[in-house]
């Protein structure tokens, strides 16, 4: 039973991964996401931190 399930899953999943289409580019005018509710500040627009320097959501006690 497991072999059939695995085979069926591979037959449906692998063809979907075979496309080599390049990622699309955004087009059209820019628009505000939440007009009137949020104004971005300098901290919001800075370059994101590298994953190693970003603060973690996991605490040491939770490991």
C-alpha positions as CSV (number, residue, x, y, z in Angstrom):
1,X,0.0,0.0,0.0
2,X,2.8,2.4,0.9
3,X,4.6,1.7,-2.4
4,X,1.5,2.6,-4.4
5,X,0.9,5.8,-2.4
6,X,4.5,6.8,-2.9
7,X,4.4,6.1,-6.6
8,X,1.2,8.0,-7.0
9,X,2.6,11.0,-5.1
10,X,5.7,11.0,-7.2
11,X,3.7,10.8,-10.4
12,X,1.8,14.0,-9.5
13,X,4.6,15.9,-7.8
14,X,7.6,15.5,-10.0
15,X,6.0,16.8,-13.2
16,X,5.1,20.0,-11.4
17,X,8.8,20.5,-10.5
18,X,10.1,20.0,-14.0
19,X,9.2,23.4,-15.3
20,X,12.3,25.6,-15.9
21,X,10.3,28.9,-16.4
22,X,12.1,31.9,-15.1
23,X,10.5,33.8,-12.2
24,X,8.1,36.6,-13.4
25,X,8.7,40.3,-12.9
26,X,6.2,42.5,-11.3
27,X,4.4,44.9,-13.6
28,X,1.9,47.7,-13.1
29,X,1.8,50.6,-10.8
30,X,2.8,50.4,-7.1
31,X,0.0,50.8,-4.6
32,X,-0.1,51.1,-0.8
33,X,-0.8,48.0,1.2
34,X,-2.7,49.6,4.1
35,X,-3.5,53.1,3.1
36,X,-4.0,55.3,6.2
37,X,-3.2,52.6,8.7
38,X,0.6,52.3,8.5
39,X,3.3,54.7,7.6
40,X,6.7,53.0,7.1
41,X,9.6,54.4,9.1
42,X,13.3,54.2,8.6
43,X,13.5,51.0,10.6
44,X,10.9,49.4,8.3
45,X,12.8,50.2,5.2
46,X,16.3,49.2,6.2
47,X,18.1,46.2,4.7
48,X,16.9,43.0,6.3
49,X,19.3,41.2,8.7
50,X,21.2,38.1,7.6
51,X,19.6,34.9,9.0
52,X,22.5,34.4,11.3
53,X,22.2,37.9,12.8
54,X,18.3,38.0,12.9
55,X,16.7,37.5,16.3
56,X,15.4,34.0,16.9
57,X,11.7,33.2,17.8
58,X,12.9,30.1,19.7
59,X,14.1,30.5,23.2
60,X,17.0,28.5,24.7
61,X,14.6,26.9,27.2
62,X,12.3,25.6,24.4
63,X,15.0,23.4,22.8
